[in-house]
Amino acid sequence: MPLWLHVSLAQQRLSVHADGRVWSYPVSTALAGAGERNGSGCTPRGRHYIRACIGAGAPTGAVFRGRRPTGEIYSPELAARYPERDWILTRILWLCGLEPGFNRGGDVDTQRRYIYIHGTPDTEPVGIPLSHGCIRMRNTDLLELFEQVVPGTRILIEE
């Protein structure tokens, strides 16, 4: 079976399943909990795949806005200058739902909600829900994960 990912909202863990082995990373999902509706601030559940892997070759801490690098590298000084930003760092794995009417299409479309697995500042906690809907990871963990996945990699997100 090809490599696939599992995100447990209850455990705040992302598990990688490959070649009969399983390993995991701590993550931070939505503070608002699980949900699929546009504008909910929730992390969508169900079967998904990675639509795009963005940021290959960018430095650790590279800042992204609108899925494009800004040319900035995250720092405490940059954070102090822009305290309102929801920092998307290092790499982006853009998710797309596979279940029409549940997480794909209409007002429940994961891709159109711009739900990603992305890096977060090292000062932000992981292992507890704090995001605005995305799945946040430590930058070093994300770099490791990014090297193992490709567009089309399947992901199951469950409570």
C-alpha positions as CSV (number, residue, x, y, z in Angstrom):
1,M,0.0,0.0,0.0
2,P,1.3,3.5,-0.8
3,L,2.3,5.9,1.9
4,W,-0.8,7.6,3.5
5,L,-1.4,10.0,6.4
6,H,-3.8,10.0,9.3
7,V,-4.6,13.1,11.4
8,S,-6.2,12.5,14.8
9,L,-8.0,15.7,16.0
10,A,-8.4,14.1,19.5
11,Q,-4.7,13.2,19.8
12,Q,-3.4,16.2,17.8
13,R,-1.1,13.9,15.9
14,L,-0.3,13.3,12.2
15,S,0.7,9.7,11.5
16,V,2.6,8.5,8.5
17,H,1.8,4.9,7.3
18,A,4.3,3.4,4.9
19,D,5.6,-0.1,4.2
20,G,4.0,-1.5,7.3
21,R,5.6,1.1,9.6
22,V,3.9,4.0,11.4
23,W,5.5,7.1,12.9
24,S,3.9,10.4,14.0
25,Y,4.3,14.1,14.6
26,P,2.5,16.4,16.9
27,V,0.2,19.0,15.2
28,S,-2.1,21.8,16.0
29,T,-5.6,21.7,14.4
30,A,-8.4,24.2,14.7
31,L,-9.2,25.9,18.0
32,A,-12.9,25.8,16.8
33,G,-12.8,22.0,16.5
34,A,-13.9,19.8,13.6
35,G,-16.2,21.0,10.8
36,E,-16.4,21.4,7.1
37,R,-18.3,24.7,6.4
38,N,-16.7,27.6,4.8
39,G,-15.9,30.4,7.3
40,S,-16.2,28.0,10.3
41,G,-12.5,28.1,11.3
42,C,-12.8,24.4,11.8
43,T,-10.5,21.6,10.6
44,P,-12.4,19.5,8.0
45,R,-12.8,15.8,8.5
46,G,-12.9,12.8,6.1
47,R,-10.8,11.5,3.2
48,H,-8.5,14.0,1.5
49,Y,-5.5,14.1,-0.8
50,I,-2.6,16.5,-1.1
51,R,-3.5,18.7,-4.1
52,A,-0.1,20.6,-4.2
53,C,3.2,20.5,-2.4
54,I,4.4,24.1,-2.2
55,G,7.7,25.6,-1.2
56,A,10.4,23.1,-2.3
57,G,13.8,24.6,-1.8
58,A,12.6,27.6,0.3
59,P,14.6,28.2,3.5
60,T,13.2,27.0,6.9
61,G,11.0,29.8,8.2
62,A,10.1,31.2,4.8
63,V,6.9,33.2,5.0
64,F,4.0,32.4,2.6
65,R,1.0,34.5,1.8
66,G,-1.5,33.4,-0.8
67,R,0.7,30.2,-1.3
68,R,3.6,32.4,-2.5
69,P,6.8,33.1,-0.6
70,T,7.0,36.8,0.5
71,G,10.8,36.8,0.6
72,E,10.7,37.1,4.4
73,I,12.1,34.7,6.9
74,Y,10.1,34.4,10.2
75,S,11.7,36.1,13.2
76,P,10.5,37.5,16.5
77,E,11.1,41.0,15.1
78,L,8.9,40.2,12.1
79,A,6.2,38.8,14.4
80,A,6.3,41.9,16.5
81,R,5.9,44.1,13.4
82,Y,2.9,42.0,12.1
83,P,1.1,40.6,15.2
84,E,-2.1,40.0,13.2
85,R,-0.7,37.5,10.8
86,D,-1.5,33.8,10.9
87,W,2.0,32.6,10.0
88,I,2.3,30.0,7.2
89,L,5.9,29.0,7.2
90,T,8.5,26.8,5.4
91,R,6.2,24.5,3.3
92,I,2.6,24.1,2.3
93,L,0.7,20.9,1.6
94,W,-2.6,22.0,0.2
95,L,-5.5,19.6,0.9
96,C,-8.4,18.7,-1.3
97,G,-11.5,16.7,-0.1
98,L,-12.6,13.5,-1.7
99,E,-16.1,13.3,-0.4
100,P,-18.7,15.3,-2.5
101,G,-21.1,17.2,-0.3
102,F,-19.1,16.5,2.9
103,N,-15.6,18.0,2.2
104,R,-15.7,18.7,-1.5
105,G,-17.9,21.1,-3.4
106,G,-20.4,23.9,-2.4
107,D,-19.8,25.5,1.0
108,V,-17.8,22.5,2.4
109,D,-14.9,22.5,0.0
110,T,-11.6,21.9,1.7
111,Q,-9.6,23.1,-1.3
112,R,-11.5,26.4,-1.7
113,R,-11.2,26.9,2.1
114,Y,-7.4,26.9,1.6
115,I,-6.8,24.2,4.2
116,Y,-3.2,23.3,4.4
117,I,-0.6,21.4,6.4
118,H,2.0,24.1,7.1
119,G,4.8,25.2,9.3
120,T,4.3,27.4,12.3
121,P,6.6,29.5,14.5
122,D,8.7,27.5,17.0
123,T,7.2,29.8,19.7
124,E,3.7,28.4,18.9
125,P,2.6,25.3,20.8
126,V,1.7,22.1,18.9
127,G,-0.2,19.2,20.4
128,I,-3.2,21.5,21.3
129,P,-5.8,22.9,19.0
130,L,-5.0,26.6,18.1
131,S,-5.2,27.0,14.3
132,H,-7.8,28.7,12.2
133,G,-8.6,25.5,10.4
134,C,-5.3,24.3,9.0
135,I,-3.0,21.7,10.4
136,R,0.1,23.3,11.8
137,M,3.4,21.5,12.3
138,R,6.9,22.2,13.6
139,N,9.0,23.4,10.7
140,T,11.6,20.6,11.2
141,D,8.8,18.0,11.2
142,L,7.2,19.5,8.1
143,L,10.5,19.5,6.2
144,E,10.8,15.7,7.0
145,L,7.2,15.0,6.0
146,F,7.5,17.1,2.8
147,E,10.3,14.9,1.5
148,Q,8.0,11.8,1.9
149,V,4.8,13.0,0.2
150,V,3.7,13.8,-3.3
151,P,0.6,15.4,-4.8
152,G,-2.1,12.7,-4.6
153,T,-0.9,11.4,-1.2
154,R,-4.1,10.3,0.7
155,I,-5.0,11.8,4.1
156,L,-7.7,10.7,6.5
157,I,-8.7,13.4,9.1
158,E,-10.7,12.0,12.0
159,E,-11.9,13.2,15.4
